Amino acid sequence: MVTFFEASIEQLSIHRIGNKMQDEFYVLSEEPLKIEDEFLSKLLLQYFLKPFEKINEVYRLIHSSDNLDLNEIFHFCTSIFDDAGCFHENSELMAKYLYEVSSHPKIKSGELYVVLFKNVQIEGELLDALGIFKSETKDTYLKILPVQSGFEMEYEESGIDINKLDKGALIFKTEKELGYKVMVADQTNRSSEAVYWKDDFLKLGIRNDSYNQTFNTLGVYKSFITSAVEAEFEVTKADKIDLLNKSMKYFKDKDSFDIDEFSREVIGNTIAIESFKTFKSNYEQEFSTEISDSFDISAAAVKSQTKNYKTVLKLDKNFHIYIHGNREFIEKGFDDGKSMNY
């Protein structure tokens, strides 16, 4: 979704953020970093922006009061977008704010990079963007150097792998009134303490567009088929795979989703249709997420969900059947001659 062929770094400030709970402090740089080496600039663009090439989900900056001005990151970003001359000052404020919300004892200290980009492309549009990144993981690197008699080896500790961005956010200078377009990368989001980046620091809400509507509907339907259906109805594994294949075909063939049309063409059974709609309603209430009954289908979201839709029927540990066709071509029975199920 993001490309950076034409992107450039306009300003870059680096600060160090300690963990407040560990009695560590923050260290602020006095001025932005001047980058005069063209190769270093290219490496930094790769380090900061390449992780976003395969990310599709777009967020918004939000606040629980619905007053965006109370979202600290929104305030800092708006100040920079309005006047690039106050970039470094606001990068310092971001560093102090991140330090204050780094309240979990397991949060790692690290460097905070605040970057002002030009010409980053998102959804076909070239925009200015503000990048906020944090490096937490350090690696040791070996260096092989030629000498007269052959080679010698050195090592460098506490280096940063440019192919492993720990945390990042891109905030695009567009749709300000909605909370900007925001994309997030977080390589440590499996741990409970890592949610501070999205929830406490950035305060994000999912953009409720066609991508998320498509992605969530496919996810809800898959959960319904793989969990609820078996509890309510008598279905075989082949039947469940067939229902998943039908739904994926619907989303690939259609330009828009309509829940009544989808229910008729994919589910068919009246009782199961009502069960699915109830399941969807319960999901919306549980996760405070509204999924419309009709919306334009996002091809990118369908592609993203395809990998989550399994079409493999496991017969036993030695035999699996990949099902891509019609359920009617599958027959289950018992072979009297071989005394085996088929």
N, C-alpha and C positions, 0 to 999 in steps of 0.2 A: 504494500500500500504506500510505503514511503520510498522515494528514490532521491539520490543526492548527487547526480551527475553534474549539476550546475551549482551545487551548494558551496558556500564559503563561510569561513569563521570571521565574524566582524570583531567580536570581543570575547575574551576568556579570562575569568577570574578563578583562582583556586584558593580554597580554605581547607583547614583540617578540623574535623568534628570528632570530639571525644565522646565518651559515654558518661553522662551526668551521674548515673547511678554508681559508677565506678570511680567517682571523684576525678574524672578526666576533664579537661577543658577544651575549648576551641581556640584555634589560632587563625587569625585573619591576615591576609596579605594586604599590603598597603596600596597596591595598584594592580591593574590588569596585567596579565602576562603578554609580553610582546613576542609574537611568533614571526620570525624572519626566515626560517628554514622551510622551503616549499615542501620538502619530503616529510618533515614533521607535521606540517599542516594536513597533508594527505593521510598520514597515519592517524591523526586525531579524528578526522572526518570518518574514517573507517571504524575506529574504536567507538565513537559516540553514536553514529547513525546506522551502521550496518545491521545491528540487532533489530532495528525497526522495519527492515525490508519484508520480513515474513509475518509481521503483526498486522492484524486486520481490525481488531476491536478499538473503537474510539470512545473516549470518555469526555465528561465535562467537569469543570471545577464547580463545586456546589457548596452550599452551606445549609445547615439544618433549619435556619430561620428564613430561608429563601432569599436572603439579602446577600448577593454575591460580594459586595464590598467588605463583608465580614470574613470572607475567605482570605487568609493572609497571602497565599501564593497568587491568587487573582489580583490582589492589590499591588504586590510587587511587580508582577508581570505587566500590568496595565501601566504602571509608572515607567517601566523601561520601554514599552512599545510607544508610549507618548513622547518620551524624551530619552534617547539613547545616551545622553550625557550623564544620566544618573544611574547608569548600568552598575558600576562597581559599588556604589553606595547601597543599592538594593540587593546586590549579591551578598554583601555583608549581613544585611537584615535577614536574608534567607538562611544564611549559615547560623546565625544566632537562633532563629526560629527552629531550624532542624535540631539544633543542640537541645532546645527546651523539650521537644517532643520525643527525643531519644531516651525514653524513660525506662525501657526494659533492660534489665541487667545483662542480657545476652546480646544486645545490639553491638555490633563491632564498630570500633572507631575507623575512620578512614578519611580520604580526601573528597571534598565536595567541589565539583566543577560546575560553574554557571557559564553558559555559552550563548552568545547571540549569533544566530545563523541568518544568512541570506539565501533565498532561492532553494528552499527545501520543498520538494513536491509531495503533496498529499492529495489523493483523489483527483489527480490531473491538474492541480492548481499550484503554481509557484508562490510560496509565502515566506515571510520572515517567521522565524520560530525561536523560542527561548528554550534552551536545553538545560536540564538540571540533572546531574549525574553524581553518583557516589561510588568510589572504589573501596572495597573492604578486604578483598582477598589478595594476598601477596604471594608471589612465587619466586623460586630460585632458578636462575638461568645459567647455563654453561656457555662459555665462549671458547672457541678454538682459534688460536692465532698462529699464523705461519712464522717460523724462525729459520735461521740458516740451516740448522741441523734437522729440521722437520716441523713439528708443531708443539705448541704448549697450550695448556688449558687453564682458564680462569673461571671464576663464578661470580655472579652478582646476586645478592640477596635482596629481598623486599622489592622485587620488580613487579610490574603490572602487565598482565597478558592482554594485548590489545584485542584479542578474539573473545574475551570474557568480560563483558560489562556486567557488573553486579546489579546496579540499580540505575534507572534512567527514566526521564520524562521529557517529552517534547510537547511544548505548548505553542500552538500556531496562532498567528495574528489574524484571526478570522472568527466571526460569530461571537464577538465579545459579549453581547447581551445574553447569550445562552451559556456562557462560561467557557468560551473558546473550545477548539478541538484539542484534545489531549490524548497522547499515546504513551503507554507505560511499558517498560521492560523491567522485570524483577527476577533475577536468577535464584534468589533465595526465598521465594514466596511460599515454599513448602513449610517453613518453620513458623510457629505461632507469633514469634516476636517480629517477623518481617512485615506484618500487616501495617505497621506504623507508617511505612512509606506511602501507601495508597490512602489509608484511612485517616491517620493523624496529621501527616505532613501535607499531602496534596489535597485531601478531602475530595474524592472523586465520586461521580455518579455515572452510570453507563448511559451513553447516548442512545435514546430509544428510536433508532432509525431502522431501515429495512434490513440491514445486516443483522442487527441484534434481534429483531422480530423473527427473521428466518432462522437464525442460529438457535434461539430459545425454543421456538416451536418444534424444530426437529429434535432438540434435546428432550423436551417434555414428552413428545410422542414416543421416542425411544425408551424413556423411563417407564412410560405407560405399558408398552408392549413387553418389556423385559421383566417387569415386576408386578404390576397390577393385573394384567390380563390373565396370567397363570393362576392368580389367586381367585379370580371371579369366574373364569371360563375354562373349559376343557380344551386345551390347545397343545399341539405337538411342537417340537423344536422347529420342524420344517414349516409349520403354520406361522410361527413367530417370525422366522426369517423372511417368509413370503410377505408378511405385513410390513416389515421394514423395507423390503425391496420395492413394494408398491409405493410407499411414502416417498422414497428417494426418487423414484421415477416421476412421481407427480411434481416434485420440486424442481427436477431437471427439465421437465417438458413444459411447465407452465411459467408464465410471466408474473402472475399474481396468485396469492393464496386467498381462498375463501373457505372458511371452516365447514360450512354446510356441503359445499362441493367436494372438499377433501374427504369429509366423513363418508359421503355416499360412494365415492370412487375408490377409496382406499380401505375403509373399515367395513362398510356394507351393513353389518348387523346393527339393527336399531338399538338394542340394549347396550351393545358395546360402544356405540356412538355416544349415548348419554353418559356412559361410564367415563369415556375419554374427556368429554366436556367438563364433567365434575372433577376429574383428575387435574385438568388444566386450571380450573378455577381454584382448586385447593393449592396448587403450586403458586399461583399469582398472590394468594393471600399469605402463604408461608414466607415467600421471598420478597414480598412488596414490589412485585414486578408485573406490570400490565402487558399482556400479550394480546394484540388486536385480533379480531375475528377475520380481518381482511387486511392485506398489505402487499406491496410489491416485493417479489422474491429477489433476494440478493444471490447472484451466482457465486460470489466469493464465499458467502456463508455456507452455501450448499457444499462447495468443494471442501471447506474446512471440516464440516460434519461428516463427510463421506467416510473418512478414515475411522470414525467412531461407530459406524454401522457394520457389524459383522455379518457376513453371509456364508459362514462356515458351519456345516452340520457335522458334529463330531459323533461318529459311530462307535468307535472305541479308540484306544491309544494308537492304533496303527492305521486307521482309515478315517479320513475327513472328506466331506463332499462340499465343494464350493458351489453355491446355488446362486445363479444369476438369471435364471429363466422362470418359466411359469410353474407355480406350485402343482398344477395338474399333472405334470410330467413325472412327479415323484410318487412312488408307490411303496408302501410298507407292508410286509407280510412275513409268512413263514414258509420256507422251502422244505417240503416233506422229504424230498429225495436226499437233501444234505443235512436235514435236521438242524437248520440254522435260520435265524432271522435275516431278512434282507430289507 
